[in-house]
Amino acid sequence: MQEREFERLGSSHTLRTDARLIASTNRDLVAMVKEQKFRMDLYYRLDVFPVHVPPLCERREDIPLLVRHFVQQFARRMNKTIDTIASDGMNTLMQYPWPANIRELQNLIERAMILSTGPVLKVPLCDLPASQDGVASKKQKTLEEAERRTILETLKATNWVVSGPRGAAALLGLKRSTLQFRMDKLGIRRHPSGETQA
C-alpha cells in the first residue's frame, strides 16, 4: 500500500498502481492506538489526509437539505411526488439527537415515503424514541443547557467575535454558520447594551 505496488495472486510480477485508498470509521483511532487496540503503523499509513465529519447532531442546519435529498431520491425510486413536509414534522426532525446519524434519518424518510400517499410527506414521528421517552427529551434539554453555557462563555471570552481565527467558532471547532445556527436555536443574542438576551 505504501509503495503503491502489488502482485496478483499466483504471480511473481510486481505491478505499480496510482490508486488512492479511502478509509472511514466512527471509532477514535488515536485513542485505540494509545490503548494498543489498533496498530500504530497501520494508523500512520492511513492518516495521510484526515477528514473529520461531525455527527448530524452537530450540524442540524444540514437536516432540511438531507431530508430534501432523500425525498427526491426515494420519490424517483417509488415513482411518487412529494411537494412539502409539515413544519411541525421538520421541527421535530431538527430537535431529534440522531444517535444513529444520517443512516437513521435516511431510514426514517424512506419509511415516511412508503407511508405517504399524497403530496405531503407524513413523517412517522412516533417512531422516534425521543418522542416516546420523556427521559430522552430531558437529557436533550440538559445537553442543550450545557451547550448554551459553553457557547456563552466562549462568546464572552472572545468579546462576542464569532468568526475569524480567534473567534468563538474557531475556539469551539465549529463552522461560523453552524455556531450562528446553534445560537439562533438556543436563543443566544446580544443586546446593544452588551447584555446577553435569553
Sequence and secondary structure as in RCSB ss.txt:
>XXXX:A:sequence
MQEREFERLGSSHTLRTDARLIASTNRDLVAMVKEQKFRMDLYYRLDVFPVHVPPLCERREDIPLLVRHFVQQFA
RRMNKTIDTIASDGMNTLMQYPWPANIRELQNLIERAMILSTGPVLKVPLCDLPASQDGVASKKQKTLEEAERRT
ILETLKATNWVVSGPRGAAALLGLKRSTLQFRMDKLGIRRHPSGETQA
>XXXX:A:secstr
  S EEE TT   EEE         SS HHHHHHTTSS HHHHHHHTTS      GGG GGGHHHHHHHHHHHHH
HHHT    EE HHHHHHHHHS  TTHHHHHHHHHHHHHHH  SSEE   GGGSHHHH HHHHHHHHHHHHHHHHH
HHHHHHHTTT  SSTTSHHHHHT  HHHHHHHHHHTT EE TTS EE 
